[in-house]
Amino acid sequence: MSPARDCAPATAALAGARSLLFVPADRPERFAKAAASGADCIVLDLEDAVAPQSKAAARAHAAQWLAGGGVAIVRVNAADTPWYEDDLAMLRGAPAAALMLPKADAAAVERTVTALPRRGLVALLETVSGYFDLRRLAAAAGVARIAFGSVDFAAETGIADEGEALTSVRTSLVLACRAAALPAPLDGVSLELGDEQRMRGDALRSRSLGFGGKLCIHPRQVAAVHQAFTPSAQELQWAHRVVEAFEAGGGAAIAVDGRMVDKPVVDRARRLLAWAGR
């Protein structure tokens, strides 16, 4: 892995994050509440959540929070917008901050990493251009993680994010991250705010597809996401039994709970234990 992928102080939390919680950067009264929500990382959003006339004020609020020691990822505006350069200029004065790049494709990522080297960058995959650049995105120096901007992707492509319609895109994203030795990607937001059971179901489905977490748009979503992406007691008990039996057998294939266990199964058990112990 390139050294540039482990550079900004915020990147360490980002690498293992299950939840990234967005907070509009023009609402500074919400920053501390978001930070206290239990989310693994908060994202100060300069992009979709902020109206054009409020961009400058939002940027100033984000800069003030970061200068005061606040830890955050900052979602800048896309590289083809008139606010992008000012967003990057603000981040040059906030070296502890990681950043999220919307509408990410290979050219935009290269431009951003060149302008802000040695930062943790979350590439937000939400365009067809980005999808066809997926392998290059995952392999790009400076990219710490990839997230799926499913709402924007569905809007651009006309593919409704319902049922299995976008499963092939999600699977491609997971495989690209695995091939590039990146942490598992983050799935897109769920728009249901008041249905915790639905949120947990969405998160469990994301986990079953190989994602490592989800983007959140409200603090009440965080607990359901963490529950879904934290190995259960039963899973951990199984993992311990597998590892102990495999080691006792000297590394040979064995049976645990009536099922054959060989090295790939043991590797999965060890990943669960490592994930729970992080």
Kinemage of the C-alpha trace (Angstrom):
@kinemage 1
@onewidth
@group {chain A} dominant
@subgroup {mainchain}
@vectorlist {calphas} color= white
{ca met a 1} P 0.000 0.000 0.000
{ca ser a 2} L 1.291 3.456 -0.864
{ca pro a 3} L 2.522 5.505 2.127
{ca ala a 4} L 0.294 8.332 0.893
{ca arg a 5} L -2.742 6.289 1.911
{ca asp a 6} L -1.876 6.572 5.615
{ca cys a 7} L -0.971 10.198 5.944
{ca ala a 8} L -3.539 12.609 7.431
{ca pro a 9} L -4.291 12.099 11.143
{ca ala a 10} L -7.999 11.599 10.391
{ca thr a 11} L -7.202 8.683 8.091
{ca ala a 12} L -6.557 6.250 10.941
{ca ala a 13} L -10.182 6.521 12.109
{ca leu a 14} L -11.417 6.484 8.535
{ca ala a 15} L -9.783 3.182 7.624
{ca gly a 16} L -11.875 1.139 10.064
{ca ala a 17} L -14.988 3.324 10.167
{ca arg a 18} L -18.414 1.701 10.009
{ca ser a 19} L -20.329 4.969 9.974
{ca leu a 20} L -19.684 8.362 8.385
{ca leu a 21} L -22.251 10.915 9.537
{ca phe a 22} L -22.898 13.963 7.355
{ca val a 23} L -23.591 17.328 8.969
{ca pro a 24} L -24.244 20.489 6.929
{ca ala a 25} L -21.255 22.797 7.284
{ca asp a 26} L -23.526 25.850 7.405
{ca arg a 27} L -25.045 24.528 10.656
{ca pro a 28} L -22.146 24.874 13.125
{ca glu a 29} L -24.471 24.365 16.090
{ca arg a 30} L -24.769 20.733 14.969
{ca phe a 31} L -21.053 19.941 14.763
{ca ala a 32} L -20.531 19.016 18.413
{ca lys a 33} L -23.781 17.035 18.495
{ca ala a 34} L -22.662 15.060 15.455
{ca ala a 35} L -19.261 14.433 17.025
{ca ala a 36} L -21.007 13.158 20.179
{ca ser a 37} L -23.399 10.890 18.244
{ca gly a 38} L -21.145 7.855 18.382
{ca ala a 39} L -20.429 7.937 14.652
{ca asp a 40} L -16.953 6.715 13.774
{ca cys a 41} L -16.328 9.830 11.649
{ca ile a 42} L -18.274 12.989 10.933
{ca val a 43} L -18.340 14.640 7.524
{ca leu a 44} L -18.646 18.411 7.399
{ca asp a 45} L -20.567 18.814 4.172
{ca leu a 46} L -19.785 21.766 1.914
{ca glu a 47} L -21.556 20.219 -1.070
{ca asp a 48} L -25.148 18.979 -1.414
{ca ala a 49} L -26.365 20.103 2.007
{ca val a 50} L -25.338 23.739 1.452
{ca ala a 51} L -27.067 26.235 -0.832
{ca pro a 52} L -24.849 28.233 -3.236
{ca gln a 53} L -25.311 31.475 -1.316
{ca ser a 54} L -24.163 29.777 1.898
{ca lys a 55} L -20.987 28.109 0.576
{ca ala a 56} L -18.567 30.769 1.855
{ca ala a 57} L -20.117 30.828 5.334
{ca ala a 58} L -20.121 27.024 5.491
{ca arg a 59} L -16.438 26.951 4.538
{ca ala a 60} L -15.631 29.457 7.295
{ca his a 61} L -17.563 27.431 9.888
{ca ala a 62} L -15.730 24.251 8.886
{ca ala a 63} L -12.365 26.020 9.090
{ca gln a 64} L -13.178 27.343 12.568
{ca trp a 65} L -14.211 23.884 13.827
{ca leu a 66} L -11.040 22.285 12.482
{ca ala a 67} L -8.819 25.071 13.817
{ca gly a 68} L -10.302 24.484 17.266
{ca gly a 69} L -9.215 20.849 17.250
{ca gly a 70} L -12.349 19.299 15.774
{ca val a 71} L -11.718 16.031 13.936
{ca ala a 72} L -13.622 15.576 10.696
{ca ile a 73} L -13.694 14.654 7.077
{ca val a 74} L -14.717 17.553 4.844
{ca arg a 75} L -16.814 16.881 1.769
{ca val a 76} L -15.658 19.483 -0.701
{ca asn a 77} L -17.568 20.553 -3.767
{ca ala a 78} L -16.947 18.656 -6.989
{ca ala a 79} L -13.917 19.510 -9.099
{ca asp a 80} L -16.031 21.033 -11.885
{ca thr a 81} L -17.753 23.576 -9.596
{ca pro a 82} L -16.744 27.189 -8.867
{ca trp a 83} L -16.328 26.401 -5.125
{ca tyr a 84} L -13.818 23.563 -5.415
{ca glu a 85} L -10.618 25.632 -5.410
{ca asp a 86} L -11.735 27.695 -2.412
{ca asp a 87} L -12.589 24.490 -0.539
{ca leu a 88} L -9.100 23.120 -1.173
{ca ala a 89} L -7.529 26.422 -0.125
{ca met a 90} L -9.357 26.199 3.204
{ca leu a 91} L -8.179 22.615 3.720
{ca arg a 92} L -4.549 23.588 3.172
{ca gly a 93} L -4.833 25.380 6.491
{ca ala a 94} L -6.347 22.317 8.194
{ca pro a 95} L -3.732 19.569 7.842
{ca ala a 96} L -5.473 17.209 10.284
{ca ala a 97} L -8.610 16.968 8.160
{ca ala a 98} L -9.348 14.226 5.664
{ca leu a 99} L -11.555 15.007 2.697
{ca met a 100} L -14.315 13.466 0.647
{ca leu a 101} L -14.442 14.133 -3.085
{ca pro a 102} L -17.883 13.929 -4.711
{ca lys a 103} L -18.387 12.965 -8.347
{ca ala a 104} L -15.000 11.251 -8.152
{ca asp a 105} L -13.359 9.973 -11.313
{ca ala a 106} L -9.691 9.331 -12.050
{ca ala a 107} L -8.963 12.848 -13.308
{ca ala a 108} L -10.666 14.574 -10.359
{ca val a 109} L -8.900 12.357 -7.841
{ca glu a 110} L -5.503 12.988 -9.427
{ca arg a 111} L -6.139 16.737 -9.429
{ca thr a 112} L -7.211 16.706 -5.786
{ca val a 113} L -4.374 14.519 -4.540
{ca thr a 114} L -1.872 16.693 -6.381
{ca ala a 115} L -3.322 19.812 -4.766
{ca leu a 116} L -3.547 18.251 -1.281
{ca pro a 117} L -0.912 15.527 -1.020
{ca arg a 118} L -0.603 13.239 1.987
{ca arg a 119} L -4.251 13.422 2.988
{ca gly a 120} L -6.781 10.687 3.502
{ca leu a 121} L -9.241 10.968 0.617
{ca val a 122} L -12.651 9.321 0.394
{ca ala a 123} L -13.586 8.980 -3.264
{ca leu a 124} L -17.359 9.199 -3.612
{ca leu a 125} L -18.429 7.033 -6.536
{ca glu a 126} L -21.674 8.504 -7.863
{ca thr a 127} L -21.263 8.917 -11.637
{ca val a 128} L -20.975 6.691 -14.675
{ca ser a 129} L -17.578 8.242 -15.376
{ca gly a 130} L -16.403 7.254 -11.916
{ca tyr a 131} L -17.759 3.735 -12.329
{ca phe a 132} L -15.777 3.167 -15.509
{ca asp a 133} L -12.689 4.542 -13.730
{ca leu a 134} L -13.248 2.268 -10.740
{ca arg a 135} L -10.017 0.263 -10.926
{ca arg a 136} L -7.947 3.416 -11.363
{ca leu a 137} L -9.788 5.080 -8.487
{ca ala a 138} L -9.134 2.202 -6.121
{ca ala a 139} L -5.460 2.035 -7.063
{ca ala a 140} L -4.835 5.798 -6.936
{ca ala a 141} L -2.282 7.032 -4.421
{ca gly a 142} L -3.984 9.065 -1.707
{ca val a 143} L -7.329 7.250 -1.833
{ca ala a 144} L -7.992 5.904 1.659
{ca arg a 145} L -11.492 4.592 1.023
{ca ile a 146} L -14.272 4.557 -1.556
{ca ala a 147} L -17.918 5.273 -0.766
{ca phe a 148} L -20.939 4.643 -2.970
{ca gly a 149} L -23.053 7.719 -3.662
{ca ser a 150} L -26.035 5.572 -4.519
{ca val a 151} L -28.638 8.354 -4.633
{ca asp a 152} L -26.726 10.417 -7.194
{ca phe a 153} L -25.700 7.315 -9.131
{ca ala a 154} L -29.330 6.218 -9.422
{ca ala a 155} L -30.353 9.715 -10.523
{ca glu a 156} L -27.700 9.884 -13.254
{ca thr a 157} L -28.186 6.368 -14.582
{ca gly a 158} L -31.933 6.007 -14.199
{ca ile a 159} L -31.386 2.726 -12.329
{ca ala a 160} L -33.616 2.749 -9.275
{ca asp a 161} L -31.851 1.804 -6.055
{ca glu a 162} L -34.477 -0.801 -5.263
{ca gly a 163} L -34.252 -4.543 -4.849
{ca glu a 164} L -31.245 -5.984 -6.677
{ca ala a 165} L -31.056 -3.318 -9.404
{ca leu a 166} L -27.692 -1.902 -8.270
{ca thr a 167} L -26.223 -5.073 -6.787
{ca ser a 168} L -23.818 -5.576 -9.686
{ca val a 169} L -22.457 -2.041 -9.196
{ca arg a 170} L -22.026 -2.623 -5.483
{ca thr a 171} L -20.281 -5.941 -6.072
{ca ser a 172} L -17.916 -4.343 -8.591
{ca leu a 173} L -17.043 -1.685 -6.022
{ca val a 174} L -16.290 -4.248 -3.322
{ca leu a 175} L -14.114 -6.307 -5.671
{ca ala a 176} L -12.167 -3.273 -6.876
{ca cys a 177} L -11.368 -2.250 -3.307
{ca arg a 178} L -10.284 -5.784 -2.424
{ca ala a 179} L -8.034 -5.979 -5.490
{ca ala a 180} L -6.393 -2.670 -4.536
{ca ala a 181} L -5.949 -3.700 -0.870
{ca leu a 182} L -8.224 -0.884 0.269
{ca pro a 183} L -10.541 -1.261 3.265
{ca ala a 184} L -14.020 -2.448 2.362
{ca pro a 185} L -16.049 0.381 0.821
{ca leu a 186} L -18.873 2.317 2.452
{ca asp a 187} L -22.394 1.920 1.103
{ca gly a 188} L -24.663 4.846 0.357
{ca val a 189} L -27.209 6.519 2.596
{ca ser a 190} L -30.614 5.149 3.505
{ca leu a 191} L -33.271 7.815 3.179
{ca glu a 192} L -35.607 6.361 5.831
{ca leu a 193} L -34.933 8.368 8.993
{ca gly a 194} L -37.496 7.021 11.445
{ca asp a 195} L -37.423 3.278 10.776
{ca glu a 196} L -34.523 1.761 12.732
{ca gln a 197} L -35.443 -1.780 11.695
{ca arg a 198} L -35.368 -0.792 8.015
{ca met a 199} L -32.032 0.940 8.558
{ca arg a 200} L -30.526 -2.109 10.204
{ca gly a 201} L -31.869 -4.293 7.387
{ca asp a 202} L -30.264 -2.021 4.799
{ca ala a 203} L -26.966 -2.137 6.689
{ca leu a 204} L -27.051 -5.926 7.045
{ca arg a 205} L -27.610 -6.232 3.307
{ca ser a 206} L -24.645 -3.925 2.677
{ca arg a 207} L -22.490 -6.046 4.962
{ca ser a 208} L -23.574 -9.239 3.190
{ca leu a 209} L -22.359 -7.732 -0.094
{ca gly a 210} L -18.914 -7.052 1.374
{ca phe a 211} L -19.196 -3.402 2.433
{ca gly a 212} L -17.500 -2.267 5.614
{ca gly a 213} L -19.969 0.427 6.647
{ca lys a 214} L -22.526 2.987 5.528
{ca leu a 215} L -22.929 6.705 5.094
{ca cys a 216} L -25.454 8.234 7.501
{ca ile a 217} L -27.536 11.386 7.246
{ca his a 218} L -29.001 11.466 10.776
{ca pro a 219} L -27.563 10.583 14.207
{ca arg a 220} L -30.369 8.111 14.864
{ca gln a 221} L -29.072 5.943 12.012
{ca val a 222} L -25.671 5.395 13.612
{ca ala a 223} L -26.603 2.794 16.224
{ca ala a 224} L -28.373 0.572 13.693
{ca val a 225} L -25.386 0.732 11.357
{ca his a 226} L -22.948 -0.141 14.134
{ca gln a 227} L -25.102 -3.040 15.240
{ca ala a 228} L -25.209 -4.433 11.717
{ca phe a 229} L -21.473 -4.036 11.114
{ca thr a 230} L -20.329 -5.394 14.483
{ca pro a 231} L -19.885 -9.191 14.658
{ca ser a 232} L -22.497 -10.763 16.917
{ca ala a 233} L -21.650 -12.850 19.970
{ca gln a 234} L -22.622 -15.973 18.039
{ca glu a 235} L -20.320 -15.058 15.155
{ca leu a 236} L -17.422 -14.433 17.515
{ca gln a 237} L -18.001 -17.703 19.360
{ca trp a 238} L -17.956 -19.517 16.003
{ca ala a 239} L -14.780 -17.700 14.995
{ca his a 240} L -13.019 -18.639 18.226
{ca arg a 241} L -14.047 -22.308 17.814
{ca val a 242} L -12.782 -22.355 14.240
{ca val a 243} L -9.409 -20.765 14.983
{ca glu a 244} L -8.806 -22.894 18.077
{ca ala a 245} L -9.735 -26.117 16.307
{ca phe a 246} L -7.647 -25.288 13.256
{ca glu a 247} L -4.588 -24.476 15.346
{ca ala a 248} L -5.049 -27.582 17.475
{ca gly a 249} L -5.190 -29.648 14.291
{ca gly a 250} L -1.892 -28.291 13.063
{ca gly a 251} L -3.393 -26.414 10.139
{ca ala a 252} L -5.121 -29.369 8.504
{ca ala a 253} L -8.711 -29.261 7.269
{ca ile a 254} L -11.083 -30.143 10.105
{ca ala a 255} L -14.797 -30.180 10.917
{ca val a 256} L -16.399 -27.588 13.199
{ca asp a 257} L -20.124 -27.666 13.965
{ca gly a 258} L -20.506 -30.367 11.327
{ca arg a 259} L -18.945 -28.291 8.546
{ca met a 260} L -15.558 -28.572 6.898
{ca val a 261} L -13.097 -25.884 7.852
{ca asp a 262} L -9.985 -25.116 5.819
{ca lys a 263} L -7.747 -22.083 5.471
{ca pro a 264} L -10.210 -19.730 3.661
{ca val a 265} L -12.781 -20.329 6.404
{ca val a 266} L -10.129 -19.763 9.074
{ca asp a 267} L -9.094 -16.530 7.362
{ca arg a 268} L -12.701 -15.338 7.547
{ca ala a 269} L -12.864 -16.259 11.238
{ca arg a 270} L -9.653 -14.363 11.937
{ca arg a 271} L -10.970 -11.297 10.086
{ca leu a 272} L -14.089 -11.357 12.283
{ca leu a 273} L -11.967 -11.510 15.430
{ca ala a 274} L -9.684 -8.740 14.196
{ca trp a 275} L -12.707 -6.630 13.232
{ca ala a 276} L -14.256 -7.081 16.689
{ca gly a 277} L -10.971 -6.236 18.394
{ca arg a 278} L -10.078 -3.137 16.421
